[in-house]
Amino acid sequence: MSKKEVGNKGTMELKQVISYLEDLTSSLKTGSICVQSGGEFVTLKPLGPVDLEIEATQKKGKESLVLELGWKTELPTAGEPVNLKITSKEPEPVPSVEAEVLKVGADSHKGSAQAKGAKV
């Protein structure tokens, strides 16, 4: 995939910045962010976990806030453990809790019947 990039840098009124941030928030909620400048645009579709970096700085006569979001465009493949096993044999059934309770109950009845001399 080739790199697509659209951006803008400049000074504007605080109301306009707030409007852009509100549009960004709304777009994040829908799962699709389209950034346009002139005839160019980039559409981003955040998946899964989002990396967030916020940096606030105060210097003599100047303050700044840097906000960076990032995410992977594909599901992770390598490096993360996956609970997957491939064999030619089916696994042994895992007894459910209910089956174990029934078995224990049946065994206790069998034991009391044997103690009374009954055939089981």
N, C-alpha and C positions, 0 to 999 in steps of 0.2 A: 504494500500500500504506500502510495506517495504521500508526502507530508502536505497537509493543507493547513493554512494559518490565516486567521483574520484577527485584527486587533485595532485598538485605537488608544491614543494617549493624548491627554490635553487637560485643560482646566475648564471646569463648568460649575454651575450653581449647585449647591448642596441638594436642592429639590430634584434636580435631574439625576444626580448620583443615586439618591434614594429610589427614584423610579426605576433605574437600571437594576439596582439590587432587589427590588420587589419583583421585577420581571424575571430575574435569575432564580429567585426563590420559587416562583410559580412554575417556571420551566423545570426545575429540579423535581418538584412534586409530580409533574406529569411524566418524568423519565426521559425527556427530550429537550435539549438546549440548542437552539439555532442562533448563532451569532452572525449578524450581517453587517457589512460595511460596503456601501456602494452596491455593485453587482456581484460581489463575492460573499460567500457564506460558508460556515462550517457547522455541521450538526453533530452534536455529541449525545451519546446515550449511556449514561452512567449505569454500570452493572455492579452488583455485589457491594463489598465494602468500599468506602471512599476514604482516601487519605486526606487529612485536613491539616493545614499549617496556617497558623495565624501569628503575625508578628506586629507588635505595637511599639513605636519608637517616638521619643520626645527628645528634641535637640533645641538649641537656642533659636527661638522664633519659628520652629517648624515641628509639626507632628505628622506621623504617617502610620497607616495601617495596611499591611500586606496580607492578602487572603489568597491561599492557593489550595485548590482541590485537584485530586487526581484519582484515577481508577484504571483498572485493567479492562481491555475491551474483549477479552476472551476469558473463559473459565480457566483457573489454574490447572496445569498439567503436571509438570515435573517439580520435584522438591517437596511436595506435600504428601504425607502418607495417605494412601487410599485403602479402604477396607474392601479388597477385592481378591478373590481366590478363584483360579481356574483349574479344574480337574476333570477326569473322566467319570468320577464316581459322585453320586448324590450324597449329601451329608446325612449323618444319622439324625433322626428327628429329635428335637429338643423337647423333653416333656414339659407340658405347661404346669403351672402351679395348681390348677384345678385337678389335673390328672394325678399329680402327686398326692393331693389331699384325699382323693377317692381311693388311691392305692393304699395309703396308710390306713384309711378307715376300713377298707376291705380286709387288710391284713389283721387288724385288731379284732374284727368280727370272727375271722378264721381262727385266731388264737383262742378266743373265748369259747367257740364251738368245739374246738379240739379239747379244751380243758373239761368240757362237759361230756366228752366221749362220743360226740356226734361225728359222722363221716362228713368230710368236706370235699 
